[in-house]
Amino acid sequence: MDFWRALVPGSTITDAPFGELRDVNASVAPAELELWREQLRVDRYFQTEPLLDDSRRREMLRCIERVRAAGLPETFALVYDVFFRVFADLHPLLTPLLGPRYRLIPNFWIYYIETSDRGHGFEPHRDAEYPGTIGEDGVPTVLTLWLALTDATALNSCMYVVPAGRDPGYHAAIDSLHQDGAGIRLEDIRALPAAAGTVSCWDQYIYHWGSRSSARAPAPRVSYAFYCQRSDVSVDPVTVAVPSPMSFRERLAYACRGLHRYSYMALRESPEERPVLDFLERHMAGAPRQPKN
């Protein structure tokens, strides 16, 4: 642990990473919440104005930069408390949408999209890990949260989504978890540029992707993503109460879980890469995930 503390001086690693959560009525207006809830019902996504505390956002960015400079995958920045302290900003948003005892599904990923024509986000896909996660009221019971730690623009790889009502394959994906995007019309795609501190949310089945970056982009696109769920649903054997204690070793296991779970985007089964996959499987939390078709 001394290595990690020396790597980012001033960023804490404790057994109580969530800290104090805000009053659920503190920072999100009821009218905004109702607007976002309705957009979730209809389009299956929404996006806030900048919501994150700026000092926390800058600390997360600093941790990611230092971990990256040390030659490690950016997702290992999860060892620092600040990546869980951010729930102080998210709690007033998540409690009305998912209930007071919502849980974190630790499927983490940290994106660092370089300013080059080679940089890009994940290919067009549906998250599609869990079937049937739409509540009786039409509001998803599992949400992806995508936190913009820098500005995300058309030049440095902002997100693009297809609203559910414009996607011919959306409803079938709720049960089948298929990845097919056939029939989507280009004019129905919506760009989601995001100022630093913005929170974007969507369900398990909306078709989305991160675009290609550009050498003309002024700065990398850095973002942080994970899932949260209602407490009355059971979709994954590994969930985390918010707040709850969390050891350094557990955070390393969650980082390995994310790296292995989404390694199909970067790692392929081969003699050269098998040792990396073996390491992640030994140390991750929960069972390995099968690649998407």
C-alpha positions, 0 to 999 in steps of 0.5 A: 500500500505504501507504493500507492500512497507515495504515487499520489500524495494526499489521496487517501486509502482507508477502509471507509472510502465512501465517507459521508453521503449528502442529504438526498434533498441537498443538491438536485431539484425535484423538477429536474429529477422528474424530468430525468425519470421521464426521459429514462422511461421514454429514451432510456437515458439522461444527462445532467448538468455538471454535478460533481464536486470539482475538487473531487473531480480534479483529484480523480483525474490526478490519480488516473494520470499518476497511475497511467504514468506509472505504466499501470492500467488506469482502472487501478486508480480505484484503490483511492478513496476519492472514487467512492467519495464521489457518491456524496455527489451521486447519492441525491440523484440515485436515491430517488431513482433507485431507492434509499438502499441502492447498491453498487455493482462493481463493474468498473471501467476508467476510460482514457481516450488519447488525442490521436486518430487512433484513440476511440471509445468502446465499439457500438454495443449494448451493455446487456449484461443482465436481462429484464431490468426494467421496473413495472413503472418503466424506470430501469432497475439497473443504471450505468453511470458514466462520469465525465472527468474531462470535457467530452466533445466530438473531437475527443470521443463523446458518447453517442446513443440511439434513443430506445424509441428509435432503435428497432432492436431495443425491446428484444434486447431486454430479454435476449441481450442481443448486440444487433444494431440492425435497422438503426437510422443515422439521423436517429443517433444522438451525440452526448457531448458532456462538460467535465463533471456531468453524469450520464445515465442509461439502462442495460439495453440502449445502443451506444458507443464512444466515438473516435478521437482526433489529433486536433482534440485539445485534451484527452477524454477521461471518464469513469463508469460503473453500474448501480441497482435497486436493492430489491432486484438480484442480477449479480452475485457481487454487489456493494452497499453504499456506504460500506467498509471496503479494504484495499484488497477488495478494491484491487479485486474490483479493479481486476474484475473490471479489467477482466470483464471488459478485457475482450475490448483490448485483450484476445486469447493468445499465448502472449496475453494468457498470463495477464488474463490468468492474473486478473482471474486469480485476483478478481471479485466474482466469476469471469464474464463471457465475452459478448457476441 
